[in-house]
């Protein structure tokens, strides 16, 4: 896929659509766009195969809104990230399908997960360190975003859309797990470099 992103970018340079100096930036953008499209298609395929398409999409939407501002565990390679994302989605769909959800459990899970987001976020990665200002900005954004998702979860429960609410609650839970894993990874990395 990276090959095609570079090939497409080179064609745009040859056709004078973009400047040669901007080639790397465009190649990176096309590469990231390709990854995003492949990930979306994967979510749709897994959702269809599990007969849980709308649950997959609701989960990924809620998770995708919170993840960029909260951070958390990051795999070392793009391939490992892709595999980990597939396993995460399968685990989430299994949890949504098998766990005996009710309003109390759903709200409790969302509240606990939101508290974890409040305590830990943002969790930086060694490849994406945050300065003090970024930490404050992302802390505020992650808190507001998780609080908004919690409120949406509660409102959905109140209006009888509990299955949708569970998808959002599990998204906050999954993010909370990623924050804990990210903190643990950072602690291990810090100890091994000392």
KEVEXSE-440682 format. One record per residue (C-alpha): residue number from 1; x, y, z. Coordinates in Angstrom, 3 decimals. Layout:
N
(NUM,(X,Y,Z))
...
//
This chain:
194
(1,(0.000,0.000,0.000))
(2,(2.861,2.351,0.771))
(3,(4.203,1.649,-2.706))
(4,(0.936,2.809,-4.292))
(5,(0.818,5.949,-2.122))
(6,(4.333,6.841,-3.310))
(7,(3.505,5.966,-6.924))
(8,(0.387,8.153,-6.854))
(9,(2.326,11.020,-5.263))
(10,(5.069,10.764,-7.890))
(11,(2.444,10.942,-10.650))
(12,(1.025,14.112,-9.093))
(13,(4.520,15.638,-9.097))
(14,(5.068,14.654,-12.756))
(15,(1.692,16.169,-13.699))
(16,(2.652,19.393,-11.815))
(17,(-0.323,19.060,-9.485))
(18,(1.909,19.194,-6.414))
(19,(5.406,20.588,-5.886))
(20,(8.340,18.219,-5.666))
(21,(9.262,19.741,-2.287))
(22,(5.883,18.658,-0.897))
(23,(6.170,15.073,-2.156))
(24,(6.965,13.502,1.241))
(25,(4.069,15.264,2.941))
(26,(1.570,14.159,0.291))
(27,(2.934,10.602,0.228))
(28,(2.495,10.405,3.997))
(29,(-1.042,11.812,3.732))
(30,(-2.031,9.337,1.026))
(31,(-0.498,6.491,3.044))
(32,(-2.450,7.497,6.166))
(33,(-5.637,7.916,4.115))
(34,(-5.180,4.437,2.685))
(35,(-4.751,3.013,6.185))
(36,(-7.933,4.777,7.310))
(37,(-9.909,3.358,4.374))
(38,(-8.550,-0.176,4.909))
(39,(-9.393,0.032,8.623))
(40,(-12.943,1.185,7.861))
(41,(-13.454,-1.598,5.316))
(42,(-12.125,-4.101,7.871))
(43,(-14.595,-2.858,10.499))
(44,(-17.458,-3.194,8.014))
(45,(-16.403,-6.717,6.980))
(46,(-16.007,-7.890,10.587))
(47,(-19.324,-6.276,11.505))
(48,(-21.061,-8.025,8.621))
(49,(-19.448,-11.399,9.370))
(50,(-20.484,-11.141,13.027))
(51,(-23.968,-9.840,12.110))
(52,(-23.165,-6.757,14.209))
(53,(-22.494,-4.077,11.605))
(54,(-24.192,-1.152,13.289))
(55,(-22.655,-2.078,16.655))
(56,(-19.208,-2.137,15.041))
(57,(-19.755,1.278,13.496))
(58,(-21.141,2.878,16.678))
(59,(-18.259,1.457,18.710))
(60,(-15.637,2.648,16.223))
(61,(-17.216,6.101,15.993))
(62,(-17.220,6.601,19.768))
(63,(-13.781,5.043,20.200))
(64,(-12.414,6.989,17.237))
(65,(-13.559,10.298,18.717))
(66,(-11.936,9.638,22.092))
(67,(-8.743,7.823,21.127))
(68,(-6.902,10.712,19.377))
(69,(-7.332,13.049,22.346))
(70,(-6.726,10.508,25.125))
(71,(-3.862,8.452,23.703))
(72,(-2.978,5.101,25.186))
(73,(-1.154,1.989,24.083))
(74,(0.376,2.069,20.596))
(75,(1.807,-0.943,18.801))
(76,(5.329,-0.550,17.457))
(77,(4.468,-1.298,13.816))
(78,(1.559,-0.511,11.522))
(79,(0.969,-4.240,10.958))
(80,(0.829,-4.955,14.693))
(81,(-1.514,-2.004,15.159))
(82,(-3.828,-3.412,12.493))
(83,(-3.812,-6.883,14.059))
(84,(-4.352,-5.431,17.545))
(85,(-7.265,-3.326,16.243))
(86,(-8.925,-6.393,14.725))
(87,(-8.518,-8.325,17.984))
(88,(-9.884,-5.361,19.950))
(89,(-12.955,-5.135,17.715))
(90,(-13.580,-8.890,17.959))
(91,(-13.269,-8.743,21.763))
(92,(-15.656,-5.786,21.913))
(93,(-18.240,-7.494,19.713))
(94,(-17.986,-10.657,21.815))
(95,(-18.462,-8.585,24.973))
(96,(-21.472,-6.791,23.497))
(97,(-22.997,-10.089,22.371))
(98,(-22.229,-12.329,25.371))
(99,(-22.275,-10.076,28.451))
(100,(-25.656,-9.805,30.208))
(101,(-26.012,-6.027,29.857))
(102,(-28.600,-3.924,31.655))
(103,(-28.890,-0.201,32.383))
(104,(-27.095,-0.380,35.736))
(105,(-24.159,-2.382,34.371))
(106,(-23.892,-0.211,31.272))
(107,(-23.894,3.074,33.175))
(108,(-21.586,1.688,35.877))
(109,(-19.065,0.528,33.252))
(110,(-19.208,3.892,31.474))
(111,(-18.783,5.857,34.726))
(112,(-15.802,3.766,35.886))
(113,(-14.177,4.006,32.460))
(114,(-14.759,7.772,32.352))
(115,(-13.096,8.093,35.777))
(116,(-10.071,6.214,34.399))
(117,(-9.953,8.616,31.446))
(118,(-10.100,11.562,33.880))
(119,(-7.242,10.112,35.942))
(120,(-4.880,8.885,33.217))
(121,(-5.442,10.776,29.963))
(122,(-3.570,11.802,28.024))
(123,(-1.153,8.880,27.815))
(124,(1.648,9.726,25.426))
(125,(3.642,7.320,23.320))
(126,(7.424,7.261,23.021))
(127,(6.999,8.161,19.337))
(128,(4.547,10.963,20.120))
(129,(5.757,12.773,23.253))
(130,(3.630,15.661,24.488))
(131,(4.921,18.954,25.845))
(132,(3.279,20.589,28.879))
(133,(0.813,22.644,26.837))
(134,(-0.226,19.632,24.741))
(135,(-0.735,17.608,27.919))
(136,(-3.084,20.259,29.302))
(137,(-4.966,20.633,26.018))
(138,(-5.396,16.875,25.527))
(139,(-6.329,16.358,29.182))
(140,(-9.125,18.900,28.812))
(141,(-10.272,17.491,25.458))
(142,(-10.228,13.886,26.656))
(143,(-12.200,14.792,29.769))
(144,(-14.841,16.706,27.836))
(145,(-15.080,14.030,25.160))
(146,(-15.419,11.168,27.650))
(147,(-17.942,13.169,29.672))
(148,(-19.960,13.854,26.513))
(149,(-19.901,10.145,25.599))
(150,(-20.993,9.274,29.152))
(151,(-23.904,11.725,28.920))
(152,(-24.905,10.306,25.528))
(153,(-24.787,6.808,27.041))
(154,(-27.079,7.823,29.909))
(155,(-29.501,9.670,27.623))
(156,(-29.674,6.694,25.252))
(157,(-30.462,4.426,28.219))
(158,(-33.207,6.801,29.343))
(159,(-34.891,6.879,25.923))
(160,(-34.752,3.106,25.473))
(161,(-31.814,2.873,23.059))
(162,(-29.832,0.665,25.408))
(163,(-28.049,-1.421,22.744))
(164,(-26.571,1.739,21.242))
(165,(-25.668,2.951,24.732))
(166,(-23.791,-0.287,25.446))
(167,(-21.684,0.218,22.314))
(168,(-20.623,3.656,23.542))
(169,(-20.040,2.411,27.100))
(170,(-17.802,-0.363,25.766))
(171,(-15.928,2.184,23.644))
(172,(-15.102,4.212,26.755))
(173,(-14.137,0.964,28.534))
(174,(-11.858,-0.100,25.675))
(175,(-10.191,3.300,25.721))
(176,(-9.700,3.063,29.493))
(177,(-7.981,-0.312,29.007))
(178,(-5.753,1.218,26.317))
(179,(-4.806,4.022,28.709))
(180,(-3.834,1.532,31.415))
(181,(-1.833,-0.539,28.906))
(182,(-0.145,2.620,27.626))
(183,(0.808,3.703,31.158))
(184,(2.208,0.234,31.894))
(185,(4.177,0.217,28.629))
(186,(5.592,3.666,29.428))
(187,(6.588,2.536,32.933))
(188,(8.378,-0.541,31.560))
(189,(10.084,1.528,28.852))
(190,(11.209,4.126,31.403))
(191,(12.615,1.442,33.736))
(192,(14.469,-0.310,30.916))
(193,(16.133,2.927,29.754))
(194,(17.352,3.867,33.240))
//
